[in-house]
Amino acid sequence: MQDNASYRIKNTLSYKLGLALINFNKKINNNSILGGGIEYLKLIKELYILKRTHQKQKILYKQITQIFPELTYTPL
């Protein structure tokens, strides 16, 4: 398992969205012949799915920590 600080940073929404944008940019640069029109729609869908799953995970974490307070993250 990763250490607590790096796991918590990689689990933030901004990190996940930024990583998706970087991967998208690399993908577009490799396939720049057509301009990637449909790829932009796929990007929007992927970003939306990332946001939605992150929100669900956040709600689940809050519910679990209410039941089991010992599972909360330690302060950084």
Secondary structure, DSSP 8 states (H G I E B T S, - for coil): ---HHHHHHHTSHHHHHHHHHHHHHHHHHHTTTS--HHHHHHHHHHHHHHHHHHHHHHHHHHHHHHH-GGGS----
